[in-house]
């Protein structure tokens, strides 16, 4: 049984506490507003009296909002001394550079550091299909691999490069939030023409078997720099470029925010200008810079 401390008792922190407690571990939780942590006593967690009290554990996991908030909590002399020789897992959201700065602080203070990113909503925590990304020293990860299995059945170790968990997290999030923006744009277009949103949702679900292979094929082609259209091409850049122009016109007509189609138009235009109009849609990547 490991002694685990969770710093942060928001929805995600509470989910981590619950999953570790169900896994049979001794869990301590700390939150700046102590009353938010109190209900977690019902799942067997101990509510720490102070931040220094919480750090008396084998594995300390931070799940506050971001690296700046984490730095305010732990990057001071008292907490840094208390964390010496302990494992500190950072699960706050951020960038690879922020992870690198956190790792440098940890190294300077004799703290064993892992960086992570949760690819799930709180209700998935503790489930076999839950994915959490980890990066950092392999020996530190392997020491805690079994323990971490309590919160995610699909824990992915990405290697020793400390920023890689954040690299993959942000790469996936831009697809997620881009898709959410696309749904907002699509819903606004439908409502402008009094078209059923239920029908929009059903049609979108039906189109997904076409969309997912297109996305994965694009990633493969970008990696191989295989721009020319061939027998496996699902779409060339030309129809995509035309459809973006249509989206721009409709957005302006309906008074809908046009940030997404404008961004797509810029990228597609650069790729077209570079001679990729009749290449695979993945060639639009050439317009990203």
Secondary structure, 3 states (H helix, E strand, C coil): CCEEEEECCCHHHHHHHHHHHHCCCEEEEECCCHHHHHHHHHHCCEECCCHHHHCCCCEEEECCCEHHHHHHHHCCHHHHHHHCCCEEEECCECCHHHHHHHHHHHHHCCCEEEEEEECCCHHHCCCCCCEEEEEECHHHHHHHHHHHCCCCCEEEECCCCCCHHHHHHHHHHHHHHHHHHHHHHHHHHHHHCCCCHHHHHHHHHHHHHHHHHHHHHHHHHHHHCCCCCCCCCCCEHHHHHHHHHHHHHHHHHHCCCCHHHHHHHHHHHHHHHCCCCCCEHHHHHHHCC
